[in-house]
């Protein structure tokens, strides 16, 4: 496995608390590194995880997680955690991960997630929309597009985003956010 096999990388630095008495990263921390990378992978897809899963009507549950050790990371190493969706089945998705220190491959991982009903935790088919987004991202397509135009053209969508960011997320009073100059 090589760096060029991946589009997505999450960078982190090994902290002192993650190192064991052998002065190498304690093995359980590598799963945390991969989990952290998966979180950033969702950001790269432009999918806020909680909102996306709610809209898709399911959740992702880990079915299997494997880690293979090739070399050890040490305190203060700067690591790149690579992640890709390598297969999408009927109800499961396989994510392949790798941890690099520079060009050196340290750790590989395979994470299998099952898309399931959050109440019963029974599997459901991976929604077509999610399948398209994952496939598009791994094919190198952009996940975000920027549209420029007049308020008359884009105001309906831009206003909704503006309200969500400034009024709902940042708590700015409605009367301060919208005025006659809009």
N, C-alpha and C positions, 0 to 999 in steps of 0.2 A: 504494500500500500504506500502510495506517495502523495505528497501535498497536492499535486496537480489532479488527483482523483476527486478533489472536493472543491465546491464553490464557496461553502460557508466555513468561517473560522471564528471562534470565540477566544480571545486572548485573556490569559490570567497569569498571575505570578504566585508561585508557591509561598504560602505563609508558614511561619515558624511552627504554629500550632498543628499543621498538617503533617509534620515530619515525626517519625517514630525514633526509637532508641538506636536504630541502625543508621540514622541520619538520612533516610530516604522517605518519600511520601508513603504514609500508611495506606495499604491497599484499598481500604473502603473509601478513601477520599476520591479515588479515580471515578467511582460511580457518581459522586457528587459533581465532579467536573463535567462529566457527560450530561448529567441532568441540567446543570447550569447552561450548558451549550444548547440543549434542546429548547430551553426557554428563550434564548436569544435567536435561535433558528426561527421560532414562531414570529418574533419581531421582524426578522428579515423577510418573512412572508407577508408582512403588513397585516397580520391577523392577531389582534389582541386575544390571547388564548381563551380567557373566560367568556368573553362576549361571543367569540366564534363558536365555541362548543355549545353555548346556549342556543344560538341561531341554528346550528346543525342538528340539535336535538340529541346530543350524546356527549360522551366523555371518552378520553383515551386512558386505558388502564395497561400498566406494564404486565405482560404475560411472561416475558423471559428477558433476562439481562446477563450477558456474558462479557467477561473482561479477560483479555490475554495480555500478559506482561512480556515485553521484549527488552526493556531497560528501565532503570529507575530515574525518577525526577528527584531533585534535591531542593532544599530550602533556597528561596530567592530565584529559582529558575523561572524564566519567562516561557510559558507554554502556549501553544496554539492548539485548541481543541476543535478538530474538524468534525463536521456532521453532514450526513446526506441521507435522504430517503431513498433507499436502494430497491425497495419493492413494495408494491401495494397489492394486497390480495383482496378477497371479498370483504372481510371484516377486519383484517389486520394490516399493519404497516411495519416494515423492517427498516430501522435506522442503523446505518453503519457509522461508527465513530473511530477517530484516531487522534492520538495526542502526540504532538511533535515538539521537540526542543530544537529550534532551527529546522534543519532538514532531517534530523534524526527521529525516526519513528520509535516512540517509547511504549505506547499502549494502543491496543485495538479493542473495539467493543461492538457488540451487536445488541440492539434493543428492539424487542418485538412488543408493539402496542396493539391492543384490540379496541376498536371503536365499539362502545356499548351504551345501552340505556343507563343513565345515572341512577335510577331508582332500583332497578332489578339487577344491574350489572350483567345483563345478558347481551351477547354480541348483536350488532346491527351491521348492515353493509356500510362500508365507507361511503359517505355521500359523494355524488359525482362532482359537486363544486369543490370539495376538499381535494379530491383526486386530481382535478384539473389544475388547481393551484400548486400542489406539490410537484406534479409532472412538469408544469411550466417553469417553476423555479429551478428544478434540476436541469432543465433544458437550457437554462441561461437567460430566460425571458425576464424583463423587469417586472417587479411586483407593484410598483407605484407609478402612476402617470401624473404629470403636472399639466393642468389646463389653464391657459391664460385667456382672459376675455373680459367683456364688460359685465357689470352687475346685472344688466338685463338678461344676458346669456347664461350666466353662472350663478346668479343670486340665490335661487332656490336651494341648490346643493351647498353653496358656500355659506349661506345663512344657517343651515342646519349644523354644519361643522363648527362654525363660529359659536353658535349657541352651546353646543356640547362642550367645546374647549373652554370658553370664557365663563359662561354662566353655570353650567353643571359641574365641570371639573375644578375651575378656579374660584367659583363662588362669587363672581362679580354680579351685583344686583342688575336685574333686567333693565331698569330705567337708566343705569349708567352705561350699559353696553349698547343699547339701541337708542338712537335719537334721530332728529330730523335731517341730519347730514348723511345718513345712510342711504 
